[in-house]
Amino acid sequence: MSQLDEFNQNNLLFKKVVLKTLKSRWGSCSFENIICLNNLLFYLPKHLQEYIILHELVHVKVKNHSK
């Protein structure tokens, strides 16, 4: 079972994951629950990868940083 599958078991359901080279962010989550991750993320240590992925998954429930 992948890390993303484990998060999905916690009702943090996303539509799909897209990998791109992003210039100014590590990831994003759209209003349609499409998670976009910077492909350079995979050069980071595993604990930072997991933090960034979890951060974007939280945006499935809470769409912005101000609430």
Backbone as ProteinMPNN parsed JSONL, in Angstrom:
{"seq_chain_A": "MSQLDEFNQNNLLFKKVVLKTLKSRWGSCSFENIICLNNLLFYLPKHLQEYIILHELVHVKVKNHSK", "coords_chain_A": {"N_chain_A": [[0.852, -1.18, 0.0], [0.603, 2.201, -0.873], [1.903, 5.365, 0.344], [0.11, 7.462, -0.275], [-2.251, 6.031, -0.611], [-2.69, 5.217, 2.014], [-3.236, 7.693, 3.223], [-5.619, 8.26, 1.924], [-7.322, 6.475, 3.156], [-7.987, 7.867, 5.369], [-9.98, 9.555, 4.649], [-9.053, 11.689, 3.12], [-9.543, 12.361, 0.336], [-8.462, 12.566, -2.961], [-8.615, 13.7, -6.37], [-6.717, 13.225, -8.454], [-3.136, 12.871, -8.913], [-0.623, 14.987, -10.054], [2.539, 15.333, -11.52], [4.917, 17.84, -11.867], [7.397, 20.197, -13.046], [7.764, 22.717, -10.994], [8.179, 26.216, -10.511], [8.075, 27.858, -8.225], [6.947, 26.612, -6.01], [6.368, 23.757, -3.883], [4.176, 22.166, -4.033], [0.62, 21.909, -4.774], [-2.955, 22.134, -4.303], [-5.858, 21.841, -6.041], [-9.183, 23.329, -6.34], [-10.695, 21.309, -7.303], [-9.65, 19.133, -6.122], [-7.287, 18.135, -7.214], [-4.065, 17.187, -6.906], [-1.006, 18.694, -7.268], [2.343, 18.07, -7.576], [5.699, 19.089, -7.187], [8.187, 17.794, -9.224], [10.78, 17.802, -8.324], [10.606, 17.358, -5.688], [11.197, 14.767, -5.0], [13.867, 14.646, -4.593], [14.28, 15.519, -2.1], [14.73, 14.83, 1.449], [13.041, 11.962, 2.859], [11.295, 12.519, 5.054], [10.629, 15.2, 4.635], [9.386, 15.053, 2.14], [7.102, 13.573, 2.843], [5.897, 15.381, 4.621], [5.241, 17.553, 2.908], [3.504, 16.298, 1.077], [1.456, 15.484, 2.839], [0.655, 18.022, 3.721], [-0.465, 19.096, 1.336], [-2.541, 17.275, 1.0], [-4.149, 17.883, 3.201], [-5.308, 20.188, 2.283], [-7.385, 19.223, 0.799], [-9.479, 19.052, 2.568], [-9.376, 21.555, 3.933], [-9.31, 24.4, 2.269], [-7.698, 26.719, 2.17], [-5.022, 28.691, 3.688], [-5.783, 30.431, 5.665], [-7.832, 29.69, 7.386]], "CA_chain_A": [[0.0, 0.0, 0.0], [1.413, 3.403, -0.955], [1.645, 6.422, 1.336], [-1.106, 8.18, -0.668], [-3.385, 5.146, -0.302], [-2.916, 5.291, 3.462], [-3.912, 8.955, 3.507], [-6.986, 8.148, 1.424], [-8.108, 5.753, 4.145], [-8.386, 8.862, 6.355], [-10.947, 10.428, 3.975], [-8.429, 12.809, 2.421], [-9.671, 11.841, -1.021], [-8.087, 13.475, -4.032], [-9.028, 13.205, -7.687], [-5.526, 12.657, -9.08], [-1.855, 13.509, -8.607], [0.117, 15.393, -11.251], [3.92, 15.727, -11.249], [5.394, 18.88, -12.778], [8.477, 21.033, -12.556], [7.184, 23.996, -10.568], [9.258, 27.165, -10.259], [8.042, 28.581, -6.949], [6.278, 25.885, -4.932], [6.576, 22.316, -3.815], [2.946, 21.481, -4.389], [-0.637, 22.652, -4.681], [-4.175, 21.339, -4.372], [-6.881, 22.647, -6.697], [-10.527, 23.206, -5.792], [-11.219, 20.02, -7.78], [-8.868, 18.123, -5.394], [-6.168, 17.625, -8.001], [-2.824, 17.536, -6.217], [0.134, 18.875, -8.158], [3.587, 18.023, -6.823], [6.924, 19.398, -7.895], [8.952, 16.55, -9.382], [12.032, 17.925, -7.57], [10.282, 16.903, -4.341], [11.753, 13.436, -4.778], [15.267, 14.794, -4.196], [14.287, 15.905, -0.688], [14.659, 13.697, 2.384], [11.72, 11.349, 2.929], [10.412, 13.185, 6.012], [10.133, 16.431, 4.007], [8.431, 14.621, 1.114], [5.856, 13.206, 3.514], [5.293, 16.607, 5.151], [4.663, 18.315, 1.798], [2.354, 15.541, 0.57], [0.391, 15.603, 3.832], [0.188, 19.413, 3.657], [-1.361, 19.244, 0.19], [-3.741, 16.469, 1.259], [-5.004, 18.623, 4.132], [-6.061, 21.157, 1.482], [-8.612, 18.574, 0.325], [-10.496, 19.414, 3.563], [-9.262, 22.989, 4.239], [-8.773, 24.855, 0.984], [-6.716, 27.812, 2.216], [-4.194, 28.737, 4.891], [-6.263, 31.428, 6.625], [-8.868, 29.18, 8.287]], "C_chain_A": [[0.897, 1.242, 0.0], [1.025, 4.396, 0.139], [0.349, 7.161, 1.0], [-2.344, 7.337, -0.419], [-3.711, 5.185, 1.183], [-3.628, 6.582, 3.834], [-5.36, 8.91, 3.041], [-7.877, 7.383, 2.391], [-8.587, 6.687, 5.249], [-9.316, 9.904, 5.748], [-10.332, 11.709, 3.419], [-8.369, 12.415, 0.947], [-9.34, 12.914, -2.047], [-8.488, 12.845, -5.358], [-7.864, 12.538, -8.416], [-4.3, 13.433, -8.627], [-1.141, 13.773, -9.92], [1.524, 15.794, -10.811], [4.37, 16.704, -12.324], [6.652, 19.505, -12.2], [7.881, 22.409, -12.274], [8.309, 24.939, -10.173], [9.261, 27.725, -8.839], [7.3, 27.868, -5.826], [6.567, 24.402, -5.02], [5.338, 21.547, -4.213], [1.753, 22.408, -4.293], [-1.786, 21.655, -4.742], [-5.272, 22.234, -4.933], [-8.232, 22.478, -6.001], [-11.205, 21.92, -6.238], [-10.488, 18.847, -7.132], [-7.855, 17.402, -6.271], [-4.893, 18.115, -7.324], [-1.7, 17.571, -7.236], [1.384, 18.929, -7.29], [4.767, 18.34, -7.733], [7.749, 18.114, -8.018], [10.313, 16.615, -8.694], [11.855, 17.523, -6.108], [10.993, 15.59, -4.017], [13.261, 13.451, -4.507], [15.399, 15.192, -2.734], [14.321, 14.661, 0.193], [13.206, 13.229, 2.547], [10.783, 12.076, 3.897], [9.858, 14.499, 5.458], [9.136, 16.109, 2.894], [7.079, 14.336, 1.757], [5.142, 14.429, 4.071], [4.586, 17.376, 4.033], [3.432, 17.606, 1.235], [1.19, 15.643, 1.541], [-0.198, 17.011, 3.83], [-0.801, 19.613, 2.508], [-2.642, 18.429, 0.377], [-4.689, 17.162, 2.236], [-5.843, 19.649, 3.378], [-7.287, 20.538, 0.808], [-9.775, 18.945, 1.257], [-10.541, 20.914, 3.829], [-8.554, 23.631, 3.062], [-7.748, 25.987, 1.065], [-5.992, 27.811, 3.552], [-4.769, 29.638, 5.967], [-7.306, 30.911, 7.586], [-8.348, 28.034, 9.107]], "O_chain_A": [[1.843, 1.325, 0.784], [-0.027, 4.283, 0.768], [-0.434, 7.458, 1.902], [-3.388, 7.874, -0.051], [-4.881, 5.187, 1.565], [-4.529, 6.572, 4.672], [-6.238, 9.467, 3.7], [-9.083, 7.629, 2.436], [-9.503, 6.337, 5.993], [-9.432, 11.014, 6.269], [-11.03, 12.711, 3.265], [-7.298, 12.17, 0.391], [-9.87, 14.024, -2.003], [-8.675, 11.633, -5.461], [-8.0, 11.428, -8.932], [-4.409, 14.507, -8.035], [-1.062, 12.902, -10.787], [1.679, 16.52, -9.83], [4.23, 16.449, -13.52], [6.94, 19.361, -11.012], [7.542, 23.16, -13.189], [9.29, 24.511, -9.565], [10.323, 28.036, -8.3], [7.047, 28.472, -4.784], [6.949, 23.87, -6.062], [5.428, 20.411, -4.676], [1.85, 23.533, -3.802], [-1.627, 20.509, -5.164], [-5.578, 23.276, -4.354], [-8.399, 21.586, -5.169], [-12.179, 21.485, -5.625], [-10.676, 17.7, -7.536], [-7.598, 16.211, -6.094], [-4.675, 19.319, -7.19], [-1.471, 16.609, -7.969], [1.471, 19.744, -6.372], [4.821, 17.914, -8.887], [7.98, 17.426, -7.024], [10.944, 15.577, -8.498], [12.834, 17.367, -5.378], [11.347, 15.346, -2.864], [13.86, 12.412, -4.229], [16.502, 15.203, -2.188], [13.982, 13.567, -0.258], [12.268, 14.012, 2.391], [9.6, 12.236, 3.599], [8.729, 14.872, 5.779], [8.147, 16.822, 2.727], [6.043, 14.798, 1.279], [3.915, 14.513, 4.005], [3.444, 17.804, 4.207], [2.424, 18.253, 0.947], [0.054, 15.865, 1.121], [-1.414, 17.176, 3.926], [-1.851, 20.229, 2.688], [-3.715, 18.858, -0.049], [-5.907, 17.037, 2.107], [-6.965, 19.95, 3.784], [-8.141, 21.265, 0.3], [-10.906, 19.129, 0.807], [-11.623, 21.49, 3.94], [-7.353, 23.442, 2.869], [-6.997, 26.194, 0.112], [-6.312, 27.022, 4.44], [-4.282, 29.613, 7.097], [-7.654, 31.618, 8.532], [-9.081, 27.477, 9.924]]}, "name": "protein", "num_of_chains": 1, "seq": "MSQLDEFNQNNLLFKKVVLKTLKSRWGSCSFENIICLNNLLFYLPKHLQEYIILHELVHVKVKNHSK"}
